[in-house]
Amino acid sequence: MDDDAPTAACRVEMARRDLRRILAALRPLDAALARIPDDRLAEQPVPEQYPAGLMIAHAYHVVAMCALAVRLGRLTERDAAGLGTPEERYMEREGIASFGMRAREESEALLDELEPARVDGKVEFHFGMSATGLETVAIAYGELLHHRGQLQSFLRLMGIEPPDVYARGEG
């Protein structure tokens, strides 16, 4: 083993840090959702990109999917089906918000359950990807930030003031 490799306790703390960051980074998505009028959730400000509501639902969904996968040690097609798909509910605020609640619930549950076996264990996804639990949490965080950045641009294109991603109250 590499003497410079982080200890198991350190790897768990790294995953906890990223989960706390995920939870904070979800707040600007909530604020963005609140700023988009119901009749504009299906608006597609950039051709060949997701509509605004679907972008938010997708970002929430990625977080929920990754946190659940780490908790279970895998994500089967059945597990994924239990989460639903963002495409099913992106045109209604309540459907989008339900993905946000699930993302939070799965992330908070994982935060409570973190241990070296979950962090270091391989997570197998039904679509062929595998990663350690720590890598999966990092992937979720990176994807969330990527989609949150896209959403910031979408809101500007829609003439809607995006939330401040650095504000304490909004993440």
C-alpha distance (Angstrom), angle and dihedral (degrees) to the residues before:
residue distance angle dihedral
M1 . . .
D2 3.78 . .
D3 3.82 110.5 .
D4 3.81 89.2 -144.6
A5 3.83 93.9 54.8
P6 3.80 114.7 113.6
T7 3.80 115.4 -102.4
A8 3.79 120.7 -110.1
A9 3.81 89.7 -103.5
C10 3.79 89.9 51.4
R11 3.83 92.1 50.1
V12 3.80 90.0 51.2
E13 3.79 89.9 50.7
M14 3.81 90.3 49.0
A15 3.82 89.5 54.7
R16 3.83 91.1 46.5
R17 3.80 90.1 51.6
D18 3.80 91.8 51.9
L19 3.81 92.0 46.6
R20 3.80 90.7 52.0
R21 3.81 88.2 49.0
I22 3.80 90.1 50.1
L23 3.79 91.1 52.3
A24 3.81 90.5 50.2
A25 3.82 92.4 45.3
L26 3.81 90.7 54.8
R27 3.82 91.7 65.0
P28 3.83 95.3 73.1
L29 3.81 88.6 51.5
D30 3.80 89.0 54.8
A31 3.81 89.5 49.1
A32 3.81 91.5 47.8
L33 3.80 91.3 50.8
A34 3.81 89.6 51.3
R35 3.83 90.5 53.2
I36 3.80 97.2 52.6
P37 3.82 113.5 86.3
D38 3.81 114.4 -125.7
D39 3.79 92.2 -114.1
R40 3.82 90.9 56.4
L41 3.83 100.8 50.3
A42 3.82 90.4 97.1
E43 3.81 92.5 47.7
Q44 3.80 113.1 125.2
P45 3.82 106.3 -153.7
V46 3.81 93.7 179.0
P47 3.81 120.7 44.3
E48 3.80 114.7 -116.6
Q49 3.82 91.6 15.0
Y50 3.78 129.0 102.3
P51 3.79 119.7 -80.9
A52 3.83 112.4 -104.6
G53 3.81 95.6 -101.7
L54 3.79 92.4 47.7
M55 3.81 91.0 49.9
I56 3.81 90.0 57.0
A57 3.82 93.3 43.8
H58 3.79 90.7 48.1
A59 3.82 93.0 50.7
Y60 3.81 90.7 50.8
H61 3.81 90.6 45.2
V62 3.82 94.0 53.4
V63 3.81 90.2 53.9
A64 3.81 93.2 47.4
M65 3.80 92.0 46.4
C66 3.81 94.6 49.8
A67 3.81 94.9 44.7
L68 3.81 91.3 48.3
A69 3.81 90.8 47.8
V70 3.81 91.9 53.6
R71 3.79 90.8 46.6
L72 3.83 91.3 51.4
G73 3.79 97.6 34.1
R74 3.79 88.5 -125.4
L75 3.77 143.2 36.1
T76 3.79 114.3 -136.2
E77 3.80 125.1 -173.7
R78 3.80 87.2 -102.3
D79 3.83 91.8 52.5
A80 3.80 89.9 49.5
A81 3.82 91.7 47.5
G82 3.81 88.6 54.7
L83 3.80 88.7 61.3
G84 3.79 92.9 52.0
T85 3.78 123.2 -141.9
P86 3.79 127.7 -80.8
E87 3.81 90.1 -131.5
E88 3.81 89.1 66.3
R89 3.79 96.2 60.6
Y90 3.79 112.3 16.0
M91 3.79 97.2 111.7
E92 3.79 94.6 63.0
R93 3.79 125.0 64.7
E94 3.81 94.3 -138.5
G95 3.81 92.3 53.8
I96 3.78 92.2 50.2
A97 3.80 91.7 45.5
S98 3.83 89.9 51.8
F99 3.82 88.9 61.1
G100 3.81 88.4 50.6
M101 3.79 91.2 52.7
R102 3.81 91.2 48.3
A103 3.81 91.4 49.2
R104 3.80 89.8 53.4
E105 3.80 94.4 44.1
E106 3.81 93.8 50.2
S107 3.82 92.7 44.5
E108 3.80 93.5 48.0
A109 3.81 91.9 46.3
L110 3.80 90.5 50.5
L111 3.80 90.9 47.7
D112 3.82 88.4 55.1
E113 3.82 92.9 46.8
L114 3.80 101.0 43.8
E115 3.76 115.9 135.7
P116 3.81 133.8 148.5
A117 3.82 93.3 -93.7
R118 3.82 91.4 58.1
V119 3.79 94.3 42.1
D120 3.81 95.6 46.7
G121 3.81 98.4 33.2
K122 3.79 121.6 103.0
V123 3.79 115.2 -105.7
E124 3.80 113.3 -151.7
F125 3.80 118.9 -156.7
H126 3.80 122.3 -157.4
F127 3.81 91.1 -126.4
G128 3.81 92.4 62.5
M129 3.79 104.3 -93.4
S130 3.79 122.5 123.3
A131 3.79 130.3 -177.9
T132 3.78 139.3 152.2
G133 3.77 117.4 -89.8
L134 3.81 90.2 -106.2
E135 3.81 91.1 51.4
T136 3.81 91.1 47.6
V137 3.81 92.1 53.4
A138 3.81 89.7 48.5
I139 3.82 90.2 49.4
A140 3.82 90.5 51.2
Y141 3.79 91.1 50.7
G142 3.80 93.0 48.1
E143 3.80 92.6 47.5
L144 3.80 91.0 48.1
L145 3.80 91.9 52.5
H146 3.81 91.5 46.1
H147 3.80 93.7 52.3
R148 3.79 92.6 41.4
G149 3.82 88.1 55.9
Q150 3.79 91.1 49.8
L151 3.78 89.4 50.3
Q152 3.81 91.5 52.1
S153 3.81 88.2 57.7
F154 3.80 92.4 44.2
L155 3.80 91.5 53.7
R156 3.80 91.7 50.7
L157 3.81 90.2 50.3
M158 3.81 88.6 50.8
G159 3.81 91.1 51.8
I160 3.82 92.1 -112.0
E161 3.80 119.7 132.2
P162 3.82 106.1 -120.1
P163 3.79 119.7 -133.6
D164 3.80 117.9 -99.1
V165 3.79 103.5 -102.8
Y166 3.81 90.2 -157.9
A167 3.81 97.8 51.4
R168 3.78 111.9 114.8
G169 3.79 93.0 -130.9
E170 3.82 94.3 48.1
G171 3.79 103.3 37.6
